[in-house]
Amino acid sequence: PAKSDKQLRKEKVWNTIQECCVKFEKCIFVNVDNVTSKQICIMRKALRALDATMIMGKNVITRRAINHPLIDFIKKALGHLNESSPNEKYARISAQMSLNTGLIFTNGDLTEIKAILDSQVREAPAKIGSLAPADVTIPAGPTGLDPKQTSFFQALNIQTKIVKSQVEIVNAVKVIGADEKISPGQAALLDKLKIRPFEYKMHIKSFLDGGKIYDAKVLSITQESVLEIFQRSAQNVTALSLGSGYVISSAAQHLVLNAFKNLAAASFGSDYSFKQADALKSAAAAGPAAGPAAGASAAAPVKEEEPEQEEEDVDMGDLFGGDY
């Protein structure tokens, strides 16, 4: 009997999974919750350019295809005769198949694949009963709602006031926490405020490379971030060396510079001099003679002292009856 379209699709997914497990050495496990079919189609097209294959199928079919004995025959057919037994790698891939998980097989750079996944992001409203992927905070300020809508804010214990015939939030408040179930009141409030708080994309759960499973956070480590952490740590170690007096190689140049400053200061304050100090003295002599403050004080006119006036006798108008 002729096979149905459903059976043909299952066989295609089955064969593709087995071929990819043998052909590729790297596999990314992604969470496809709340990802639209349009996003998946766009990412598939971009991944083909990197010689990567995305597989979306039921976990039961994926496990059976990976653990099927015929996969060893496929390995020989593709020329992988000298490889060690792949059973351990297949077991690790099979163990990751839980919930709504997809597979992306590749032999290339995993960071390029991550960039493609991160490029497909869509905004989404808060849905009743779903778990919030992140915290949601409503900022303080006017909401554009009329005073009749204050009941929504009161139900969520949000302090408000009426300003110019509209509801205004007094202080910013977090209405939903990450991994919390969204209530009907929270969803209705965010809908009235026209806030679409969440972004849905294909998140990487973990990945397989070199036969080992790694956390998705490893892909976020870049060369720049490693250099920044190393530089900051080296500065802390150098500062600790200078403060404790225990000399290390990174602190040696600072100690030499500080010693030279002390010698130069002693040379400027005494008759003793040396070649490097003479160069500093010559540079100082070639500089401006006085700064702005000194020039301003020098240009200030000298006020002449006024001659001291002699005291004059004051005529009391013959108050005491004439001369004595």
Secondary structure, DSSP 8 states (H G I E B T S, - for coil): ----HHHHHHHHHHHHHHHHHHH-SEEEEEE-TT--HHHHHHHHHHHHTTT-EEE---HHHHHHHHH-TTHHHHHHHTT--SS--THHHHHHHHHT--SSEEEEEESS-HHHHHHHHHH--EEE---TTSB-SS-EEE-SEE----GGGHHHHHHTT--EEEETTEEEESS-EEEE-TT-B--HHHHHHHHHTT---EEE--EEEEEEETTEEEEGGGGG--HHHHHHHHHHHHHHHHHHHHHH----HHHHHHHHHHHHHHHHHHHHTSS---HHHHHHHHHHHTS-SS-HHHHHHHHS-----------------STTSS--
